[in-house]
Amino acid sequence: MEFLQQLQLEKKNEGSSTGTVWHHSKGEIILSSSPVDNKEIGTVISTDKETYEKIIKTAQAAFIEWRNWPAPKRGEIVRQMGDALRKDKQALGQLVSYEMGKSLQEGLGEVQEMIDICDFAVGLSRQLYGLTMHSERPSHRMYEQWHPLGIVGIISAFNFPVAVWSWNAALAWVCGNVTVWKPSEKTPLCGNAIQNIIAKVFKENKVPEGVNNLIQGGREVGEWISKDTRIPLVSATGSTKMGKLLNTAVAERLGKTILELGGNNAIIISEHADLDMSLIGAVFGAVGTAGQRCTSTRRLIIHEKVYDSFVAKLSKAYGQIKIGDPLDTKNHMGPLIDKDAVKMYLNSIEACKKEGGKFLVEGGVLEGKGYESGCYVKPCIAEALPHYAIVQHETFAPILYVMKYSKLEEAIAIQNGVPQGLSSAIMTLNMRESELFLSQSGSDCGIANVNIGTSGAEIGGAFGGEKETGGGRESGSDAWKAYMRRQTNTINWSNNLPLAQGIQFDL
């Protein structure tokens, strides 16, 4: 395909890369097949231990030099990275859509997120501020400053094969760190494409080899990163199960983590909601990316007075969803990532039925022309109770659970009554309801929205959630502080050495 050639992805694009150098690994071959049509896109070779060691040592050496580049100069490199992404936006968006399965609009949107975080990071490179404090001792000055950590390990998931990497990398680089990135083994070619794009920018600016490192592989490679004491910070996106294992390994060596894990996101539909607007938010939240966003809408908590009318609107809207090739902009929804995801989807439907769930819109696997990959499924809606085990669980698929409430406090309790705490929303035109939802007595999630859905976060705000979502924050606001170490400094410019707290120590 043309976009593969533009991104310099040949049929056998192999190896692991550090900076602008491609290493020849002796690891296993990883095959990338598209869930769109089940065709092979290409292969990469997973990183073996020997190559991994080379990459880490090169990264360590690069950090010694890179940390001393002025932060605005590092920001200039990131600015050029944004320009390079603008140039290749269409081709990269097509690759994301084809390798992962999300709609082309969403693939292009993901690349736009990368461009946006580059713009944000350029400004940030001149705003790595510390504080000054007044000392209790005379003729003393106190302040704090921020220093880079070193190597930042990035482990990303298949559902956002490029954007989440950029949230971490752009900030890490302007803060003076170097990065080692392990993309999902389900979307390895997206990682190779990014490496090709960034390598040109780095080469033109004589960036030290080893600032940007790509390693390919599965769980074993992720374990190397999590247990490596040379990597002080690991930012990982994935399932809660994966995050708990990784967090244990990193914590055992007293390293730091940024965890973006499971979401079980709900929208509360108030009796005071604009139902037409609510419908758009609910359908896109549940169906976008075929329900494979960490911020996908999994639950609708609907006021009993508008329940019947809204569910009727929702069911009708589901009948209009066009499912098919995500590169065709007429389609709203593409395939699930692979057949394992399809099995999870089918198992969840059966589990819901066994617990007493009633399906208002039936699910199932699509067959026939255009659906030969076996990864296309029907988005479905089930009436369910909040306590059902399957409702408490995150299924990465377009299954939407609907339930009733009578009082807002009850709805908030249902919203909060799951192990995950990523994104939440309320649809209401009542100011008191919206303020309660946003108060300390309201949503317990890292993201709480009013009159928009659960998905579609902007890079200007910190992204992340609480509870089993992991507590990490990426992207905007002051999330940059996670990529640096704080240092408090006190300078005595007097002729004496007074001690704090009035302590006397005379010799």
DOFIBA-653395 format. One line per 8 residues: number of its first residue (from 1); their letters; for each residue x, y, z of C-alpha. Coordinates in nm, 4 decimals, m for minus. Each point is the difference from the previous one (the first is absolute). Layout:
REM DOFIBA-653395
NUM	A	X,Y,Z ~ ...
//
This chain:
REM DOFIBA-653395
1	MEFLQQLQ	0.0000,0.0000,0.0000 ~ 0.1114,0.3535,m0.0742 ~ 0.0039,0.1165,0.3611 ~ 0.2341,m0.2874,0.0959 ~ 0.2488,0.1139,m0.2621 ~ m0.0250,0.3608,0.1137 ~ 0.0817,m0.1081,0.3546 ~ 0.2900,m0.2110,m0.1308
9	LEKKNEGS	m0.1561,m0.3220,0.1274 ~ 0.1080,m0.2838,m0.2226 ~ m0.1516,m0.3482,0.0124 ~ 0.2782,m0.1195,0.2302 ~ 0.0815,0.2983,0.2197 ~ 0.2080,m0.1710,0.2666 ~ 0.2113,0.0893,0.2963 ~ 0.0016,0.2122,0.3114
17	STGTVWHH	0.1204,0.3540,m0.0184 ~ 0.1871,0.2459,0.2116 ~ 0.0217,0.3574,m0.1226 ~ 0.0626,m0.0277,m0.3743 ~ 0.1696,m0.3412,0.0155 ~ m0.1845,m0.3252,m0.0698 ~ 0.1278,m0.3017,0.1911 ~ m0.0246,m0.3554,m0.1322
25	SKGEIILS	m0.1642,m0.1954,0.2784 ~ m0.0157,m0.3793,0.0247 ~ m0.3438,0.0024,0.1610 ~ m0.3207,m0.1597,m0.1197 ~ m0.1891,0.1301,m0.3011 ~ m0.3141,0.2035,0.0756 ~ m0.2574,m0.0028,m0.2791 ~ m0.2267,0.2991,m0.0402
33	SSPVDNKE	m0.3332,m0.0852,m0.1635 ~ m0.2823,0.2471,m0.0490 ~ m0.3310,m0.0770,0.1732 ~ m0.1607,0.1818,m0.2915 ~ 0.0607,m0.2754,m0.2566 ~ 0.2327,m0.2477,0.1771 ~ 0.2804,0.0809,m0.2450 ~ 0.3637,0.0026,0.1074
41	IGTVISTD	0.1383,0.3529,0.0154 ~ 0.3559,m0.0875,0.0963 ~ 0.2239,m0.1504,0.2644 ~ 0.2408,0.1241,0.2638 ~ 0.2475,m0.1918,0.2121 ~ m0.0383,0.0194,0.3758 ~ 0.2923,0.1305,0.2001 ~ 0.2278,m0.2651,0.1481
49	KETYEKII	0.1797,0.0521,0.3333 ~ 0.3339,0.0801,m0.1594 ~ m0.1509,0.2725,m0.2186 ~ m0.1989,0.1315,0.2953 ~ 0.3212,0.0445,0.1969 ~ 0.1588,0.1918,m0.2900 ~ m0.2993,0.2305,m0.0181 ~ m0.0081,0.0736,0.3731
57	KTAQAAFI	0.3718,0.0750,0.0102 ~ m0.0329,0.2296,m0.3015 ~ m0.2928,0.1747,0.1692 ~ 0.2026,0.0499,0.3182 ~ 0.2801,0.1618,m0.1977 ~ m0.2445,0.2194,m0.1936 ~ m0.1570,0.1271,0.3226 ~ 0.3349,0.1355,0.1237
65	EWRNWPAP	0.0117,0.2319,m0.3004 ~ m0.3706,0.0636,m0.0610 ~ m0.0727,0.1224,0.3556 ~ 0.2482,0.2836,m0.0540 ~ m0.1706,0.1306,m0.3139 ~ m0.1973,0.3125,0.0991 ~ m0.3664,m0.0859,0.0467 ~ m0.1174,0.2465,m0.2705
73	KRGEIVRQ	0.2411,m0.1653,m0.2441 ~ m0.1506,m0.3384,0.0865 ~ m0.3391,0.1624,m0.0557 ~ 0.1111,0.1079,m0.3471 ~ 0.0642,m0.3652,m0.0876 ~ m0.3519,m0.0866,0.1148 ~ m0.1385,0.2896,m0.2068 ~ 0.1609,m0.1470,m0.3099
81	MGDALRKD	m0.1394,m0.3391,0.0968 ~ m0.3476,0.1544,m0.0076 ~ 0.0659,0.1413,m0.3466 ~ 0.1177,m0.3416,m0.1224 ~ m0.3208,m0.1552,0.1325 ~ m0.2052,0.2640,m0.1778 ~ 0.1705,m0.0942,m0.3241 ~ m0.0722,m0.3712,0.0439
89	KQALGQLV	m0.3369,0.0346,0.1771 ~ m0.2085,m0.1584,m0.2744 ~ 0.2290,m0.2991,m0.0550 ~ 0.0533,m0.0628,0.3710 ~ m0.3716,0.0341,0.0714 ~ m0.0712,m0.2587,m0.2679 ~ 0.2535,m0.2400,0.1510 ~ m0.1511,0.0420,0.3479
97	SYEMGKSL	m0.3437,m0.0695,m0.1445 ~ 0.1127,m0.3012,m0.2018 ~ 0.2243,m0.1667,0.2573 ~ m0.2208,0.0666,0.3035 ~ m0.3471,0.0078,m0.1569 ~ m0.1341,0.3360,0.1179 ~ m0.1785,0.2285,m0.2453 ~ 0.2154,0.2187,m0.2230
105	QEGLGEVQ	m0.1379,0.3113,0.1692 ~ 0.1144,m0.1335,0.3344 ~ 0.3364,m0.1046,m0.1461 ~ 0.0550,0.3515,m0.1297 ~ m0.1222,0.1365,0.3331 ~ 0.2601,m0.2064,0.1800 ~ 0.2772,0.1515,m0.2123 ~ m0.1457,0.3440,0.0709
113	EMIDICDF	0.0348,m0.0753,0.3722 ~ 0.3699,m0.0602,m0.0621 ~ 0.0305,0.3336,m0.1789 ~ m0.1867,0.1742,0.2831 ~ 0.2237,m0.1444,0.2726 ~ 0.3055,0.1140,m0.1960 ~ m0.1394,0.3536,m0.0020 ~ m0.0710,m0.0247,0.3731
121	AVGLSRQL	0.3485,m0.1337,0.0753 ~ 0.1716,0.2777,m0.1979 ~ m0.1569,0.2595,0.2287 ~ 0.0723,m0.2147,0.3032 ~ 0.3720,m0.0023,m0.0845 ~ 0.0102,0.3647,0.1188 ~ m0.2238,m0.0573,0.3039 ~ 0.1659,m0.2670,0.2136
129	YGLTMHSE	m0.0535,0.2195,0.3031 ~ 0.1081,m0.0530,0.3588 ~ m0.0950,0.1988,0.3103 ~ 0.1869,0.2349,0.2316 ~ m0.0644,m0.0138,0.3759 ~ 0.0834,0.2302,0.2908 ~ 0.2449,m0.1516,0.2451 ~ m0.0437,0.0250,0.3770
137	RPSHRMYE	0.3756,0.0632,0.0228 ~ 0.1431,0.3443,m0.0762 ~ 0.2033,0.0481,m0.3168 ~ m0.1183,m0.3288,m0.1466 ~ m0.1725,m0.0605,m0.3322 ~ m0.2148,m0.3049,m0.0735 ~ m0.1333,m0.1215,m0.3311 ~ m0.0841,m0.3179,m0.1858
145	QWHPLGIV	0.1021,m0.1177,m0.3434 ~ m0.0871,m0.2932,m0.2207 ~ 0.2462,m0.2391,m0.1617 ~ m0.0558,m0.2808,m0.2545 ~ m0.0211,m0.3581,0.1241 ~ 0.1958,m0.1810,m0.2723 ~ m0.1555,m0.2782,m0.2081 ~ m0.3789,m0.0030,m0.0200
153	GIISAFNF	m0.1493,m0.3342,m0.0997 ~ m0.3249,0.0215,m0.1992 ~ m0.2268,m0.3012,m0.0474 ~ m0.3003,0.0809,m0.2167 ~ m0.3176,m0.1879,m0.0924 ~ m0.1459,m0.0931,m0.3386 ~ m0.3075,0.2246,0.0223 ~ 0.2055,0.3214,m0.0248
161	PVAVWSWN	0.3112,m0.1294,m0.1748 ~ 0.1674,0.3404,m0.0429 ~ m0.1744,0.2785,0.1958 ~ 0.0675,m0.1233,0.3534 ~ 0.3680,m0.0508,m0.0840 ~ 0.0193,0.3643,m0.1101 ~ m0.1620,0.1261,0.3210 ~ 0.2881,m0.1564,0.1885
169	AALAWVCG	0.2855,0.0513,m0.2443 ~ m0.0587,0.3685,m0.0756 ~ m0.0121,0.0904,0.3684 ~ 0.2849,m0.2310,0.0954 ~ 0.2274,0.1482,m0.2669 ~ m0.0570,0.3669,0.0830 ~ 0.0606,m0.0899,0.3649 ~ 0.3427,m0.1386,m0.1018
177	NVTVWKPS	m0.0718,m0.3731,0.0121 ~ 0.0588,m0.2668,m0.2622 ~ m0.2634,m0.2624,m0.0835 ~ m0.0247,m0.3714,m0.0651 ~ m0.3330,m0.0915,m0.1604 ~ m0.1598,m0.3424,m0.0248 ~ m0.3128,0.0247,m0.2138 ~ m0.2657,m0.2697,0.0085
185	EKTPLCGN	0.0959,m0.3145,m0.1880 ~ m0.3447,0.0285,m0.1630 ~ 0.0914,0.3290,m0.1716 ~ 0.3786,m0.0132,m0.0488 ~ 0.0146,0.1719,m0.3387 ~ m0.1444,0.3198,0.1402 ~ 0.3056,0.0082,0.2265 ~ 0.2352,m0.0521,m0.2929
193	AIQNIIAK	m0.1731,0.2761,m0.1965 ~ 0.0461,0.2479,0.2845 ~ 0.3641,m0.0991,0.0320 ~ 0.0554,0.0717,m0.3698 ~ m0.1654,0.3421,0.0265 ~ 0.1853,0.1064,0.3148 ~ 0.3365,m0.1352,m0.1180 ~ 0.0104,0.2591,m0.2793
201	VFKENKVP	m0.0616,0.2884,0.2396 ~ 0.2592,m0.1261,0.2476 ~ 0.2607,m0.0540,m0.2698 ~ m0.0431,0.3494,m0.1433 ~ 0.0475,0.1511,0.3466 ~ 0.2883,m0.2276,0.1054 ~ m0.1950,m0.1308,0.2981 ~ 0.2096,m0.2577,0.1893
209	EGVNNLIQ	m0.0587,m0.3593,m0.1046 ~ m0.2129,m0.1645,0.2659 ~ m0.2374,0.2834,0.0975 ~ m0.2903,m0.1756,m0.1727 ~ 0.0050,m0.3795,0.0168 ~ m0.2440,m0.2570,m0.1353 ~ m0.0085,m0.3610,0.1120 ~ m0.2473,m0.2587,m0.1259
217	GGREVGEW	m0.1356,m0.2993,0.1861 ~ m0.2566,m0.1452,0.2330 ~ m0.0320,m0.0586,0.3717 ~ 0.3625,m0.1077,0.0518 ~ 0.1357,0.3280,m0.1370 ~ m0.2428,0.1911,0.2221 ~ 0.1307,m0.1925,0.3000 ~ 0.3579,0.0988,m0.0851
225	ISKDTRIP	m0.1043,0.3642,0.0119 ~ m0.1977,m0.0353,0.3238 ~ 0.2888,m0.1694,0.1829 ~ 0.2810,0.2174,m0.1384 ~ 0.1467,0.2244,0.2707 ~ 0.1513,0.2186,m0.2738 ~ m0.3516,0.1148,m0.0927 ~ m0.1216,0.2235,0.2862
233	LVSATGST	m0.3461,0.0609,m0.1482 ~ m0.2296,m0.2375,m0.1892 ~ m0.3160,0.1371,m0.1587 ~ m0.2337,m0.2834,m0.0948 ~ m0.3422,m0.0143,m0.1641 ~ m0.2029,m0.3204,0.0001 ~ m0.2226,m0.2226,0.2082 ~ m0.0278,0.0232,0.3771
241	KMGKLLNT	0.1382,m0.3535,0.0249 ~ 0.3113,0.0993,m0.1951 ~ 0.0368,0.3191,0.2013 ~ m0.0060,m0.1791,0.3348 ~ 0.2759,m0.2375,m0.1093 ~ 0.2118,0.2793,m0.1427 ~ m0.0545,0.2267,0.3000 ~ 0.1100,m0.2764,0.2360
249	AVAERLGK	0.3204,m0.0550,m0.1965 ~ 0.0856,0.3707,m0.0223 ~ m0.0919,0.0672,0.3637 ~ 0.2217,m0.2868,0.1139 ~ 0.2993,0.1937,m0.1304 ~ m0.1488,0.3322,0.1262 ~ m0.0503,0.1332,m0.3503 ~ m0.2784,0.2326,m0.1115
257	TILELGGN	m0.3016,m0.0750,m0.2176 ~ m0.2641,0.1842,m0.1979 ~ m0.2847,m0.2470,m0.0424 ~ m0.2935,0.0436,m0.2410 ~ m0.2084,m0.3125,0.0480 ~ m0.3598,m0.1142,m0.0218 ~ m0.3080,0.2186,m0.0331 ~ m0.3668,m0.0789,0.0623
265	NAIIISEH	m0.1436,0.3323,m0.0944 ~ m0.3569,0.1164,0.0511 ~ m0.2202,0.2838,m0.1199 ~ m0.2840,0.1126,0.2249 ~ m0.2993,0.1122,m0.2079 ~ m0.2017,0.2395,0.2155 ~ m0.3684,0.0754,m0.0390 ~ 0.1236,0.3530,m0.0716
273	ADLDMSLI	0.2315,m0.1083,m0.2836 ~ m0.0077,0.1073,m0.3622 ~ m0.0844,m0.3487,m0.1257 ~ 0.1020,0.0611,m0.3613 ~ 0.3452,0.1176,0.1059 ~ 0.0222,m0.2831,0.2516 ~ m0.0725,m0.2504,m0.2743 ~ 0.3004,0.1104,m0.2054
281	GAVFGAVG	0.2313,m0.0173,0.3012 ~ m0.1253,m0.3427,0.1037 ~ 0.0184,m0.1591,m0.3450 ~ 0.3443,0.1353,m0.0859 ~ 0.1297,m0.0884,0.3461 ~ m0.1218,m0.3588,m0.0259 ~ 0.0603,m0.0711,m0.3687 ~ 0.3077,0.2101,m0.0824
289	TAGQRCTS	0.3129,m0.2122,m0.0503 ~ m0.2392,m0.2977,0.0255 ~ m0.0116,0.0483,0.3765 ~ 0.3759,m0.0439,0.0301 ~ 0.0851,0.3328,0.1615 ~ 0.0958,0.0091,0.3653 ~ m0.2535,0.2871,0.0145 ~ m0.2749,m0.1852,m0.1881
297	TRRLIIHE	m0.3462,0.0347,0.1492 ~ m0.0890,m0.3336,0.1599 ~ m0.2987,0.1025,0.2145 ~ m0.2948,0.2374,m0.0382 ~ m0.1728,0.0940,0.3248 ~ m0.3323,0.1509,m0.1099 ~ m0.2644,0.1799,0.2059 ~ m0.3182,m0.2034,0.0243
305	KVYDSFVA	m0.2133,0.2846,m0.1438 ~ 0.1915,0.0047,m0.3312 ~ 0.1185,m0.3609,m0.0032 ~ m0.2522,m0.1441,m0.2449 ~ 0.0161,0.2878,m0.2478 ~ 0.3790,0.0190,0.0056 ~ 0.0514,m0.3740,m0.0348 ~ m0.2368,0.0034,m0.2980
313	KLSKAYGQ	0.2078,0.2777,m0.1641 ~ 0.3170,m0.1906,0.0790 ~ m0.1226,m0.3277,m0.1476 ~ m0.1089,0.1776,m0.3172 ~ 0.3399,0.1710,m0.0306 ~ 0.1773,m0.3349,0.0341 ~ m0.1965,m0.1237,m0.2981 ~ 0.1628,0.2752,m0.2088
321	IKIGDPLD	0.3632,m0.0848,0.0881 ~ 0.1972,m0.0901,m0.3117 ~ 0.2627,m0.2692,0.0634 ~ 0.2763,m0.0868,m0.2435 ~ 0.3395,0.0943,m0.1391 ~ 0.1211,0.2841,0.2268 ~ 0.1872,0.1600,m0.2901 ~ m0.3414,0.0680,m0.1570
329	TKNHMGPL	m0.1163,0.3244,0.1618 ~ m0.3646,m0.1003,m0.0441 ~ 0.0401,m0.2608,0.2746 ~ m0.0362,0.0898,0.3665 ~ 0.1656,m0.3087,0.1447 ~ 0.2732,m0.2391,m0.1055 ~ 0.1075,m0.3380,0.1377 ~ 0.1265,m0.1112,0.3374
337	IDKDAVKM	0.3780,m0.0395,0.0167 ~ 0.0046,m0.3817,m0.0382 ~ m0.1960,m0.3205,0.0510 ~ 0.0996,m0.0210,0.3671 ~ m0.1829,0.3306,0.0498 ~ m0.3007,m0.1467,m0.1804 ~ m0.0007,m0.2960,0.2421 ~ 0.0072,0.2393,0.2979
345	YLNSIEAC	m0.2928,0.1900,m0.1514 ~ m0.2070,m0.3173,m0.0482 ~ 0.0874,m0.1315,0.3470 ~ m0.1094,0.3300,0.1556 ~ m0.3334,m0.0126,m0.1783 ~ m0.0614,m0.3523,0.1306 ~ 0.1077,0.1000,0.3511 ~ m0.2437,0.2915,m0.0024
353	KKEGGKFL	m0.2862,m0.2252,m0.1098 ~ 0.0795,m0.2544,0.2721 ~ m0.0164,0.2734,0.2645 ~ m0.3415,0.1083,m0.1248 ~ 0.0869,0.2718,m0.2488 ~ m0.2551,0.0726,m0.2725 ~ 0.1379,0.0995,m0.3395 ~ m0.1899,0.2843,m0.1635
361	VEGGVLEG	0.2326,m0.0032,m0.3002 ~ 0.1484,m0.3432,m0.0664 ~ 0.3685,m0.0531,m0.0678 ~ 0.1803,m0.2542,m0.2120 ~ 0.2801,m0.0515,m0.2479 ~ m0.0535,0.1341,m0.3516 ~ 0.0533,m0.2345,m0.2934 ~ 0.0046,0.0276,m0.3769
369	KGYESGCY	0.1634,0.2318,m0.2502 ~ 0.2256,0.2574,0.1634 ~ 0.0025,m0.1838,0.3320 ~ 0.2323,m0.2876,m0.0937 ~ 0.2532,0.0802,0.2725 ~ m0.2460,m0.1190,0.2633 ~ 0.0681,0.3069,0.2160 ~ m0.3126,0.2028,m0.0759
377	VKPCIAEA	m0.2723,m0.0046,0.2656 ~ m0.3314,0.1707,0.0666 ~ m0.0172,0.2685,0.2680 ~ m0.2591,m0.1055,0.2546 ~ m0.2015,0.1376,0.2909 ~ m0.1024,m0.1916,0.3114 ~ m0.2210,0.0916,0.2937 ~ 0.2009,m0.0983,0.3051
385	LPHYAIVQ	0.0283,0.0605,0.3718 ~ 0.3008,0.1884,0.1426 ~ 0.1175,m0.2902,0.2165 ~ 0.0314,m0.2544,m0.2834 ~ 0.3552,m0.1345,m0.0107 ~ 0.0219,0.0641,m0.3734 ~ m0.1100,0.3624,0.0492 ~ 0.2754,0.0445,0.2578
393	HETFAPIL	0.2487,m0.1336,m0.2550 ~ 0.1542,0.1878,m0.2934 ~ m0.0574,m0.1733,m0.3334 ~ 0.1885,0.1573,m0.2896 ~ m0.2915,m0.0259,m0.2431 ~ m0.3172,0.1905,m0.1012 ~ m0.2280,m0.1295,0.2755 ~ m0.2054,0.2677,0.1742
401	YVMKYSKL	m0.1856,m0.0626,0.3270 ~ m0.3018,0.2185,0.0823 ~ m0.1623,0.0397,0.3420 ~ m0.2470,0.2277,0.1816 ~ 0.0273,0.2411,0.2914 ~ m0.2442,0.2216,0.1889 ~ 0.2212,0.2432,0.1978 ~ 0.3293,0.1523,m0.1104
409	EEAIAIQN	0.1792,m0.1177,0.3142 ~ m0.0982,m0.3547,m0.0956 ~ 0.1345,0.0500,m0.3536 ~ 0.3314,0.1325,0.1311 ~ 0.0283,m0.2987,0.2338 ~ m0.0580,m0.2347,m0.2956 ~ 0.2530,0.1940,m0.2086 ~ 0.2615,m0.0282,0.2754
417	GVPQGLSS	m0.0881,m0.3574,0.0929 ~ 0.2519,m0.1743,m0.2259 ~ 0.3694,m0.0786,0.0543 ~ 0.1129,0.2336,m0.2800 ~ 0.0067,0.3804,0.0092 ~ 0.1048,0.1474,m0.3321 ~ m0.2695,0.2074,m0.1721 ~ m0.3553,0.1037,0.0827
425	AIMTLNMR	m0.2653,0.2399,m0.1252 ~ m0.3398,0.1442,0.0785 ~ m0.2484,0.1356,m0.2513 ~ m0.2078,0.2716,0.1672 ~ m0.1112,0.3596,m0.0455 ~ m0.0483,0.0336,0.3763 ~ 0.2882,0.1933,0.1549 ~ m0.0479,m0.1488,0.3448
433	ESELFLSQ	0.0242,m0.3524,m0.1416 ~ 0.3162,0.0774,m0.1961 ~ 0.1671,0.1648,0.2994 ~ m0.0863,m0.2931,0.2289 ~ 0.1442,m0.2396,m0.2573 ~ 0.3263,0.1994,m0.0084 ~ 0.0223,0.0496,0.3770 ~ 0.1839,m0.2111,0.2549
441	SGSDCGIA	m0.3278,m0.1880,0.0469 ~ m0.0232,m0.0741,m0.3719 ~ 0.2010,m0.2006,m0.2529 ~ 0.3076,m0.1786,0.1349 ~ 0.1634,m0.0168,m0.3442 ~ 0.3062,0.1784,m0.1326 ~ m0.2171,0.1474,m0.2767 ~ m0.3482,0.1398,0.0638
449	NVNIGTSG	m0.1925,0.1694,m0.2815 ~ m0.3238,0.1932,m0.0280 ~ m0.2000,m0.0158,m0.3235 ~ 0.2672,m0.1844,m0.1909 ~ 0.0707,m0.3741,m0.0068 ~ 0.2683,m0.2025,0.1727 ~ 0.2409,m0.0112,m0.2949 ~ 0.1823,0.2719,m0.1914
457	AEIGGAFG	0.2371,0.1477,0.2595 ~ 0.2106,0.2960,m0.1117 ~ 0.3761,0.0083,0.0557 ~ m0.0159,0.3261,0.2006 ~ m0.1337,m0.1805,0.3068 ~ 0.1720,m0.2763,0.1934 ~ m0.1313,m0.3392,m0.1113 ~ m0.0433,m0.2930,0.2378
465	GEKETGGG	m0.2153,m0.1562,0.2671 ~ m0.0276,m0.1355,0.3516 ~ m0.0465,m0.3385,0.1705 ~ 0.0771,m0.2902,m0.2359 ~ 0.0648,0.2459,m0.2814 ~ 0.3378,0.0465,0.1649 ~ 0.0196,0.3613,0.1166 ~ 0.2356,0.1126,m0.2779
473	RESGSDAW	m0.0214,0.3327,m0.1817 ~ 0.1280,0.0726,m0.3496 ~ m0.0177,0.2797,m0.2556 ~ m0.0989,0.3495,0.1175 ~ m0.0185,0.2148,0.3120 ~ 0.3004,m0.0738,0.2273 ~ 0.0322,m0.3669,m0.1023 ~ 0.3583,0.0877,m0.1056
481	KAYMRRQT	0.1068,m0.0172,0.3647 ~ m0.0306,m0.3808,m0.0055 ~ 0.2893,m0.0098,m0.2490 ~ 0.2354,0.1980,0.2251 ~ 0.1477,m0.0090,0.3479 ~ m0.0552,0.2891,0.2387 ~ 0.3018,0.1452,0.1798 ~ m0.0242,0.2486,0.2881
489	NTINWSNN	0.2964,0.2372,0.0287 ~ 0.1070,0.2241,0.2887 ~ 0.2786,0.2562,m0.0366 ~ 0.1591,0.1695,0.3008 ~ 0.1577,0.3305,m0.0988 ~ 0.0711,0.1211,0.3564 ~ 0.3143,m0.0221,0.2169 ~ m0.1702,m0.2362,0.2465
497	LPLAQGIQ	m0.1502,m0.3466,m0.0015 ~ m0.3360,0.0272,0.1773 ~ m0.1898,m0.3281,0.0258 ~ m0.3665,m0.0540,m0.0756 ~ m0.2611,m0.0279,0.2770 ~ 0.2250,0.2146,0.2249 ~ 0.2324,m0.2904,0.0791 ~ 0.3273,0.1037,0.1703
505	FDL	0.3187,m0.1916,m0.0729 ~ 0.3068,0.1763,0.1410 ~ 0.3512,m0.1338,m0.0231
//
